Amino acid sequence: MLRFAPSPTGDMHTGNLRAAVFNYILAKQKQEKFLLRIEDTDTARNIEGKDKEIMFLLNLFGITWDNLVYQSDNFPRHRQFAEYLIAKGCAFYCYCTKEFLEQKRDEARERHEAFRYDDGWAELEKGSNSKPVVRLRGSKVTMKFVDCIKGEIQFAPNEVDSFVILKEDGIPTYNFACAVDDMLYDVDFIVRGEDHVSNTPKQMLIHKNLNYDKEIKFAHLPILLNDEGKKMSKRDNASSVQWLLDSGFLPQAIVNYLILMGNKTPCEVFTLQECLEWFDICKIAKAPAHFDIDKLKFLNREHFKRLNEQDLALLLGYKDSSIGALAKIYLQEASTLNEIREKMDRIFAKKALLLHQIQKLAENKNLQEIESQNIEVVEFKAEILSLQKVILKMLEEQDWTKSAFDTFKECAIQKSALKGKKFFKPLRFLFTGFVQGPELSDLFPILRLYLKEIVRS
């Protein structure tokens, strides 16, 4: 059994999703069940509806699960196991107050030492504290395990001191609930972020004291770095899965990139299902992986190319497959759904509205796109309006839906008396809403089907 165990305490970040993807892949490769476990033990921080959001996102990325459990449903079992450990002498009640422990931490800092809990403190405040926690006794021997990515990892006895397994309100701590549930659901392979490395010996110690000796494999994924080479945090937009989706990245491209990062793969562009044939968790690099948004944009374009024209049109909000074909032409300069949608929307926008926007931008001296082309706004606007009248008249006189671009162009030049840049720039604007873009000869075979709608006022 493999599992993905998110907490419903905030938005899903890319590191979470990467762990979910890898666990899902391994479950499919090993032909084992995949468990989705909502770790809702932190009742104070749980956010209503986040569990449903997690499930929606996983489904969006093609990740399905065989079993769904909420950790809180197992609270009675967690307490039973804690009582067993107390009876066995492996766990004990600790009456230390938070203030007492904070004082001891301060003293350790003053001595420039790492803080370690002393079992002798357990009952010092028994008379004044009626709500003790339960601690599991620390390890007396070196603990070690072999990580599929990082190799052998060891923890000396003094690095695993006695730790809390039940809080004062009887709620299990993360490590205790996690270890017990992994045991209850027969989890045999755990893939998670490297920030959990220090939790692993504690969870192993819990299993040992519960007489659970099944071997569990571990793979701790290296952290993701931002473009400054620092650990990605909530301040980095790309750390949010929802931000990536809102920015117009396809789920299949995001998954592709999360698998590709820091990995040796036989090809660059692939789907989740395709990588089941060759994925090897042991080939993930030990070093942190840099999140490169430009690389993701490249993969996004490649996955757009894989879409059929009808599906792409529907993604953009259009019904005709020809719009999907038009969108694919724009992949030479656009890489996200948002960028492509803007191109399509500008093509079909009322040109009078776009001209009004141009005028406003010109008045505010904020018309970079036009100014970069050395276009004088007032003259450009007059040329557009003049050419628009000519083209609308042409459309009344003849059906151009089957005509070649050269034929249309020569006729429009003759009737408008515009030449060179003074013809092509206004024509491009009327056709696309932009003064730059793909070759008009490439666009025209599709645009000619919608000319009346495109050139309208």
N, C-alpha and C positions, 0 to 999 in steps of 0.2 A: 504494500500500500504506500502510495505517495500522497503528500498533502500540500495544500496551500493554505496558510493560516493568517489572514489579514485581520487587523483590528479596525472596528468601525468608529475610529476616533478622528478621522480626517480624510482628505482626498487621497486617492491612489496615486503614488508617484512611480516613476519609470523603473526604479529599483524593485518595487513590489511586483510590478507587471513582469519584469524580467524573471524573477523567481517563480512566478506563476507559470510562465511559458516553459521554463526548463523542467519544472516538476511535471507538468502536463506531458511534455515530450517523453520524459523517462517512463512515466506510467504507461504510455502507449507502446513504447519500445519493449518494455518488460511485460506487457500484457497484464498489468496489474490495475487495480481500481484506483481512482483518483478522488481524494477527499477534499472538500472545501470546508474548512473549519473557521467559523467566525469567532475570533478570540475577544469576547466581550466581558472579560473579567474586570476591566478598569471601568466600573460602573459610572464613576464621576465624569469620565471623559468621553463616554460613548455618545455618538451623535445619531439621533433618530433618523432613520432612512438611509444611513450610510451602508448598511449591509445590503440593501436592495440595489444601491448604486454600484457596489462592488460586483454583484452578480450580473447586472446589466453590462458593465464594461467587459467582464470576462467573456460573456456570450458574444459581445461585439467583436472581440478578438479571436473568436473561434474556439474558446476554451470551455469545455463542458465538464461536469463532474458526475461521479456515480453516487456519492453520498454527500449530504449537507448536514452539518451539526453546529450547534451553538455551544460554546464552551460552558456557558452559565448553566446549561441543562445538566452538566455533570458535577455541579457544586457538591451535592450529597456524596458522590463517590470520592471526590477530592478530600472531603473531611474525614471520610472513613479511612482512607489511606494515611492521612495525617495522624489519626488516632492510633492506627496500627504502628506507625513509626515511633510514636510516643511510648506506647506500651512495650515496644521492642527495645527502647533505650537509645534509639538512633536520633530521636528528636526530643526537644524539651521546650518548656514554656520560658519565655524571656520577658521580664517585667521592666526592662530598661525603657525610660521615657525618651521621646525624641530629643528633648533638651539635654539629657545626659549623654546621648550618643553624639550629638552635635559638639558638645564640649570635648569629648574624646577625639573627635575628628580634628578639632582646632588644635588640641595638644599634639596630635600626630603631625599636623602641618608645621607647627612650631619646631618640632624635632626633625623636620624634613624627612619624615617617614611615611610610607603608605599606611593608611588606616586599616587595621585588622581588628575584628571583633574578638573579644576575650570571653570564653565561656564562663569565666568566674564572675562576670558582671550580671549574669542572668537573674539572680534573685536579690540584688542589692536594693532595688526599689519595690520589692514585693508588697510592702505595707502601704505604699502610697499609689500604687497603680493596679487597678482592678481589671484592666483589659490587656492582658499579655498577648504577645505574638507567639507563634510557634516557629522554632528554628531547627533546621537539620544540622547535625554535627558536621563540621568540616572534614576534609580528607586528611588522613594521617600518612598517605603515601602519594608519590608522584602519579598524576593522572595523565594519560596520553591517548590520542586517537589519530588515525590516519585520515587526512582530508584528501578527497579525490583531486582537489585543485592545488592545495597548499602543501601537501605532504604531511609528515608527522608533526604533530603539535603537542607540546608537553606543558603541564602546569605543576609547579612544585607544591608541596603540602601547604605552605604558608600563603599560597595564592588562592586557595579555596577554603576560606574560613567558614564558620557556622553562619548560615544565611536563612532568611525568613521564608517559610513556605505557606504559612497562614497569617494573614494580617489580623489586627485586633478585632475586626468585625467578622472574622471567620471566613473572609473571602480569600481564596488561594492567590498566591503571587503568580506572576507570569511564568517563571521557571517551573514551579510545581505543577500548575495546571497543564502546561505544555508537555512536561515529561509524562505525567499520568495519562493524558489523552493520547500521546503517541503510543503508549503501552496498550491502552484500551482498544485502540483501532489498528493495532498491529502494523504501525508504520515502520518500514525497514530502510528507507532512504530519505534523507532530509537535505533539501537544497534551499539555502537562504543567504542573506547578506552577511558579509564578514563582520559586521557589527555584532553578530550573535556568537562569534567565536568564544568569547568569555563566558557565555551562558552554557556552552556545551558541556564542560566538566561538571557543572552543577546538575545538569539534567542527567548526565551519566551517573553521578553519585546518588541521585534519587532512585534511578533504576536499580542500582546495585543494592541499596538498602531495602528495596521492595522485592528483592530476589528475582528481578527480571534480567535474564542474561542473554536475550536475543540480540544478535549483532545488528547495529544500525549504522549504515554508511552515511557519511556527511560530505557535503560540498558547500563551502562558503564562498560566495561570489564576491570578487573584488569590488571596491566602491567605484562609482561613476564620477568622473571629474568634469567640471565645466570648461568653457573655453579659456579660462584663466589658469587652469591646472589645479583648481581647488575642488574639494568635495562638493558635489551638487547639493544644494539646499532648497528650501521653499522659495528663496529669493530668485532662484533660476527658473525662468518660465518653462524651459524644456523638462524640468523635473516633474511637472504635472502632466499626467496622462490626458486629462481633460483639455489642458491648454493645447497640447499637440493636436488633438481632434478638432478643437475649435479653430485652430490655425489652418486646417485643411489638409492634414496628413491622413492618409489612408491607414486603417488598422493593419492591413497586410504589410504595408511598408514599415510601420513602426515595429511590428513583430520581427520582420526581416532584419531590421537594424539591431534590435536588442539581441538577436541570436548571433549576428555577425560581429558585434563589438568584442574585441579581445579574443577572437576565436579563429581557429583554422578551419575554413570551410572550402568545399570543392568548387564553389561558385559564389558570386556576389549577390545575385538576385534569385530569390526562392520564396516559396510559401511555407507556412507552418507544416502542412501535410507533406510537402516534398522533403523537408529536412528530417523527417522521421527515418528516412532511409540511411542517413549518414551521421546524424548528430552524435557527438561524443563529449560528454561533460568533462572528461579528463583533458581535453584539448583547450579548455578555457585558460587563458593566460593568468598567471599569478598577479601580474601588475595591474594597477587600476586602469580602467578604460576611459578614454576621453570621449565625451558626447559631442559629436561633430554635426551641427545642424545642417551644414552644406552636404554632408554625406547622406543624411536622411532625405534631403530634398532630391538628390540624385536618385535614390531608391524609390522615392515617391513618384518621380517621372516615369521610371521603369515599370512600376506597377500600374500606372495610368495606361501605359502602352499595352499592357496585357489585357486591359478591360475591353470588352466588345463595345462597339459604338453606342448601342442602345442603353447599356448599363451606365456608361459614362454620361450620356445625356440625362438620364434620370437622376444621377447624383447631382448634376448641375441644376436640376429643376425644370428640365425641358423634356418633351415627349418624343420628338423626332430624332431618330438615330443619326440623321445628317448633322445635327448639332454636336453629337459625339465625335463625328469625323472632323468637324471644324475645330473642336477643342483639341484634338490630337495634333493639329498643325501648330497650335499655340504652345505645345510642350517644349518647343525650342527656346522659349523665353519665360515660361511659367512653370512652376513646380508644385504648387499646392492647389487644392480644390478652390480655395478663396481667390487665388490669383487668376485661375482659369475662369471662374464664375464671373469675376469682374470684367474679363475680356468679352465674354458672351453677353453679359448684361449691357455693356457699353455699345455693342453692335446693335442691339435691339432697342436701345434707349432713344427717346425722342431727341432729335438733334437740336431742336430749339432750346431744350433744357440744358444740353451740354454746352451750347453756345453761350447761354446765360451764365453758366458756371465759369466759362473761360473769361467772360467779361468781368465777372466779380474778382477772379484771381488776378486779372491784369490790373484792375484798379488797386488791388492790395500789393501789387508787385511781387506776386508769389506764383508766377506761372513758369516754373523751371522747365517743364517739358517743352513748352512752346518756345521759350527764350533760347533753349539749348539748340534749337533748330534755326535760329536767326529769323524767326517769323514775327512780322509786325502785326499785332493783334487786330487792329481795326481793319487793315487791308485784308488779312486772312479771313476775318468774319465776312467781309463783303464778297470775297471769292467763293466761300462756302455757300452763301445764300444764292449767289448767281448760278453756281454749278448745280445746286439742288433743284432750282427751277427747271434747268435744262434736262436733268435726268428724269424728273417727274413727268415732264412733257414727253420724253422719249418712251417712258413706260406706258403712257397712254396710247402712243402710236404703234407700239410693237411689243410682242412677247419675247423677252430676252432670256427666258429660262433655259434655252438650249443653245445659246450663243457662246462663242469663244470670247475670251477677255479682250483679245486684240481687236475684234470686230466692234465690241462695245466701246472700247477706249477710243478708237479712231472716230467713231460717230460722235462721241461726247466732246472730243477735242474740236471737231469741226463746228459743232453747234454752239459751243461755249466760247470759242476763240481764245481759250486759255492754253498755255503751253508750258512744258517743263515742270519746274517745281510749283508754279502757280496753278497747275492742273492736278498734279499727282498728290500734293499735300492735302488740298481740300477734298479730293476724291477719297483718299485714305480715311480722312476724318469722317466723311459721310458714310463710308462703308463700315468703319470699325470703331469710331469714337476716339481714336488715337492718331497721333501724327507719325508714329513709328510702329513697326511690327513686321510680321511675315510678308513675303512677296504677295502683292495683290493678285497676281496671276495664279498663285496657289490657292488663295481664298475664294476667288471668283466662281469656280465651278459649284461651290456650295452656296455662296452668297446670292448668286443669281436667282436661286429658288425663292428668296425672301426679299428681293429688292424693293418692292413697294412698301413693305413693312419697315425695312431698314432705313430708307432714305426719307421717310415721312417727316413732317415738321414736328 
